[in-house]
Amino acid sequence: MPDIYTPRPDIVKKVLEDAGLEARVTPTILTNRPADITYRFRGKDYYAELYVHDFAAVPARSVFPEPTSLGVGILLGMIATVAIFWRRLRAQRR
């Protein structure tokens, strides 16, 4: 079910309540979510839950990727570049 991350959770929660969603219910789909951020929409034969998170509570991420991810990305890029040049050289020799 959707997790909604917003810098203004108070406004989003108010809109969901005004739209008729059940507010602050015990979650049944993703049971590890707190009830105070859980909103439930009921359809004819189904229901869906939305979870409204405060964007400020998300841990800050650095601007640069992790060193391991960066290294793997560079390595894959180099392998792809070598493979392309090797195929072109091979095609020219024929």
N, C-alpha and C positions, 0 to 999 in steps of 0.2 A: 504494500500500500504506500501511497506517496508520503514522503517526508517533505514538509515545506519549510525552507530556511528563509527567514526574512529579518531585516533590521527592525521591523515594526510588528512584532507578534501580537501586540495588543489590538492593532487595527485588523489584522487578518482574523484573529479570534472573534472579534466583534462582527465582522462580515459573515463568518461561518455561522455564528449563532443567529444573526438576523436572517440568514438564508434557510434556517430551520433545521440545521444539523444538531444532533444530540451533542451536548457539550460536556467535557470533562467526564468521560465514561471510562470504565475499566476496559483496557484494550484486550481484544480476544484474538486478533490476527497476529500482531507483533507484540507478544505479551511482555516484552522487556521495556516497553515505553511507559512513561508515567501517565497516570490518568489525567492530570491537569493540562496536558498538551494534546489529548486524544479527542477527536471529533468523529462522530459516526453519521453516515448517510444511509438511510434505508430505502431500498427500491422495492419493487413488487415481490421478487423472490430472491433478493440478495441484499447485502449491505457492504459498505466500504468504510474504511477508517482512514482519516487524515491525521497527521502528526505535525503540529506547528512548533518549530524550533526557533529560538532566538539566534540570529546570525552571529551576534557578538559572543555567544557561548562556544562557538566553533573554535577549536584551537588554531592559532595563527600558523599559516604555512609560509615557508620561506619563498622568496621570489625565484630562487634557483632550485632546480630539481635535486633530489638526493644524489650524492656522488656515484652511488652504484648504478642508479638509473641513467645518469648522464654517461657513465662509462660504457654501459651496455648499448645505449643508443649510438654513441660514437663508433663503437666496434661494429655494430650491425651496418651502419652507414658505410664504413670503410670496406667491409666485406662485399656489400652490394656494388660499390664503386669499382672495386677490383674485378668482380665478376662481369660487370658490363664491359669494362675495357678489355678483359681477356677474351670475351666473346667477339668483340669488334676486331681485335687483332687476328683472331683465328679466322674470322670471316674474310678479312682482307688477304690472308695468305693463300686462300683457295683459288 
